[in-house]
Amino acid sequence: MSTCSTVSQDLDEPIAGTAATATTWLLLEQPGPWGAKALTQSHLDPALGHALEAAAKGTGVRVALIRRPGRHADCGAPAERQVYVAHTVPGNVWLHAATSRDPEQLLGLDFAALGMGDPHTFDSVLQGRPHTGDPLALVCTNGKRDRCCALLGRPLAAELTASGVDGVWEVTHLGGHRFSPTLLVLPYGYAYGRAQAHAVKEVLHSVQDGRIVVEGCRGNSAWERPGQAAELAVRRATGEDAAEALSVVRTDGAAPRWEVTVAHVDGRHWRVEVAQGASLPPRPESCGSVLGSPARMDVAAMHALTNATALAS
């Protein structure tokens, strides 16, 4: 039986504009097994998981669990956990790290402030500091959500780690099982699909230089999906690869059609028309699901704006 990722790839389903949306990612280390709803189905206290979900709701913060690649013994709670928080909006991108012996501390964070790009409470509550190591490569491996994430994600995470790549973690959920193996790269927040180890290494080397690889990119999680597709289209058209050069500054319209304004730090602007279509023929959105027609983001047109037009819009 074909997996959802095999079918998606065979049908050449486009992946631009399919990244999970979050301005800020909060990552908590939790080894051992994960359930489909990992925050409440792991060795993490489920009451804490529910409380973190409630605290993050509507703030732009997405909470996920992470663990080191490799075999996962049913070992209970670690004495000390790694914690990361990353803000992904261009112009204010940052990644901070901390360790914690008590994950209940995370409930002391100001989630609204984190979602808006202020790391103050993370640093004060957890004694966090700016992360000075390599970029983080978060590979989705949660087979309880979709078997493709385990079958394809775990070998990718293991291969990257075995080849000496630092900053590799397994993560609970990034969405888009059918694009497995999927990963999110922090601090900039660009997600990738159908990833292979050599391509991931190129992505990480580029991120270290402040550059973005467009090939295989699903989009920047800072933007809603029409904005993700529009920003990637501008990158392809202009060859711009500087990580924080482009921002989505306006989105007009509603499904199934939007006009997205993308701005460059040098003052240039583009208006990108994005249309929501249905992926045909029907295919499973995840393994074991009924056949469906997942939404796709298609760029219908793109126009460079004059400064006067951009200021008036």
N, C-alpha and C positions, 0 to 999 in steps of 0.2 A: 504494500500500500504506500502511495506517495505521501510524503509529509507536506505540511502547508508551505514550508519554505521551498521545497522542490517545485511545487506547482507554481508558486509566485515567480520563481526564477525562470521556469520554463515559459511562462507567459510574458516574461520581460516586463513585469509590473514596475512602473516608475516609483522611486523611493523619495524623491524630493518632496518636502512638505509633509513628512510623516513622523517627525520627532515628537516625543513627549514634550509638553509645555511646562516650563517652570523658570521663573527668574532666578531662583535660588535653590540649590540642592543641599540637603542636610543628610549626611551619611553616618550611620552608626554601625560599628563592627559587631556582628553577631554570628559566631561560628555555629557549626552543627546544622541539622536539617531545617529547611524552610518549607512551609506550606504555601498553597496558592496565594493566600493573603498573609504574606510573611510577617508583617508588623504584629499581627495577632496570632500567628501560627508558627511559632518558633520557640526557642528557649527564652526569648525575651518575654518578660511578664506581659500577658495579653492586656491587662489593665493599662500598663504604660503604653503599649502599642496603640490602644484606642485613644488614650489621652494625647499622644503625639499627632495622630490623625486629626483629632478635633482642633488642636492648637494650630495646625498648619492650614486648615481649611480656609480658603479665600484669601490667603496671604501671599500667594505666589511661591511659597516654599513647598518643595516636594521632599518627603522623607523616605529614605530607602535604607535597607540593611546591606552591609558588605561583609565579605569574608575573604581570607587568603585563598588563592587557588590551591587545589589539591584535594586529597581525600578528607572527608568531613566526619570525624568520629562524633558520636552522640555524647559530647563531653560537657554539656551544661554551660554555665556562665563563666566567661574568662575573668581573671583577676583584674585585668586592665583592658580597656577597649580603645581603639582608635576612633576618633571622630573628625569628620571634615565638614566644612560648609563652604560653598562656592556660589558667588554671584556672577551671572553670565551676561549682564546687559553691557554692551559696548560703551566704553567711556568710564566704566566703573567696575571692571572685571577684577575679582580677587578670589583667592583660595586660602582659607585659614585651616589650621590643624590643631588638635588637642588630644589628650588622652584623659580617660575618665574611669574611675573605679565604681562609680555609681551612675548608671544611665538615667536615673530619676532626675539628675541635674539638668537634663535637657528641657525639662518642663519649666525651668527658670529662664529660658531664653525668650526674648521678645521676637516672636515670629513675624509680626507685621514689619518691624524694623529690618529684620533679615531679608524679607521679601523685597523691601525697598532699597536694599544695598548697604545697610549699616551693620557692620560686624561687631559693634561695641559690646553687646551683651554676651556674644559668644566668647569674646576675649576675657570679659570680666567674670563670667560665671564658670567657664571651663579653663581659664588661664590659656586661652588660645593665642596662637601667633600666626603670622603669615607663613604659608607653606613655602619652603625654599628648595624642596627636592624636585624630582622630575614630575612632569604632568601625570595626572591620574588617568588610567585606562580602565573603565568600568565595563566589564563584559557580563551581559545578562546570562545567567546559568540556571535559572529557576525552572527546573523540569516539572514542578508541580503546577505551574501555570501553563506551560507548553513543553512537550517533549523535545521540540527542536532546540530550545534554549539549553537543555542539558546535552543533547546529542552533538550539537555544533558549538555551543558556547564554551562548555567546559574544556574540550580539547584545545580551543583557541587560547583560553586563559592559561592553560598548562604549557602550551608551546611557547607563548610569549615569555612566561616566567622562566622556563627551562633555558631559553636563549639569552637570558640575562637582562630582559627588559624590566626596569624598575617601575613602580607605581601601578602595577596590575592588581586589580581586585575583581572578585566576582560580586555581582549586584543582583538584587532581587527582581527588579522589573523595570524595563525601559519601554514597553509597548512594542507593537509591531512584530509579533512572534514570527510571522511569515517572512521577515527579512533577516532571520537568524543566519549566522551569529551577529548580534547587534552589540554596539558599545557606545558609550558616552565618554568624551574626552574633556577633562576639566584642567584648567579653569574656564576655557572659553565656551563650553557648553554645546559643542557641535556633536551630533549623533551620526553614527555610520551603520550601514547595513551590509549583509552578505560579505562580512569582513574576512580577510585572510591575513595571516601573520605578517607577511612581507609588506602588505599595504598598511597595516596598523603601525608598523615601525616607521614607515614614511610619514604617516600622519603625526606621530609623536615627535619625530625629528623636526617636522615643520612647526609644530606647536612650540617647541623649545625656542625656535627663532621668531615666534610671534606670527606665524603664517598658517593659513587654512588650506587643506587639500579638499577640493570640491568633488573629486571622483569618489563615488560611493557614499556621499554625504546625504543624510536625511534632513538636515536643517539645524538651526540654532534654537535651543530650547527656550531662549528668551522671548521668541516671537510666537504668535499664534500661527497655525499652519499656512494660511495664505501668505503671511509675511515671510515664513521660512522659504517657501517656493520662490517668492519674489526676490529675496536677497540672494539666493543661490543663482537665480537667472542673471542678475546684474553681475555677480562674480564671473560667471561663465562668459558673458558678453564683453566684459572689460578686462578680464585677466587679473582682476584685483585679488590678491591673496593675503593682504595684511589683516590680521585677525580682528582688529577693532576699527577698521576703516569705514564700515557700512552700518547703518542703523535703519530700522523700520520706524519712520516718524509719523506715519498716518495710514489708517486703513479705512476706506469708505465702502459701504455696501454690506451685503449679507449673502449667505449661501443662496444660490449657487455662483454668485459673481461678485468680485471685489476689485477695487482700484487701490493698489498699495503704493505709497510713496516711500522710496528708499533714498536716503541721503548719504553722501560721502563726507568725510571730515574736511575735505578740501572745498566743500561748498556745492559740488555737483548734486543734482537730483534726478531721479528717474520715476516715472509713473508706470507701474506694471499692472496689467490686467490679468487677474487670476480667476480661472473658472473651475468649479468643482464638478468633476465628472464621476462616472461609475465605472469601476474596473470590470471589464467583460472579457471572456465569458465568466459566469459565476465561479467562485473558487472559495475554499475554506479560509476564513480569516485566522483560524488557529486549528491545530490538530484536533480532530474529533468534533469540530463544530459543523453546523449545517452550511451549505453553500450560500455565499452571499456575494454582493458586489461592492467591495470596499471603496470608500470615497478616495478620489485622487485629485491632486492639485495640478492643473495644467495652466501654463503661462500662455495666454492668448496673444498678448502684444506687450511691447515695452517701448517707451518713448523717453528720450532725454529731455529734461525741462530746462528752459532758460531760467536764470536767477529770478527774474521778475515773476514768471509763472509759478515757480516754487514758493516764493514769498507770499503770493496771493492765494495759494491753495491751502 
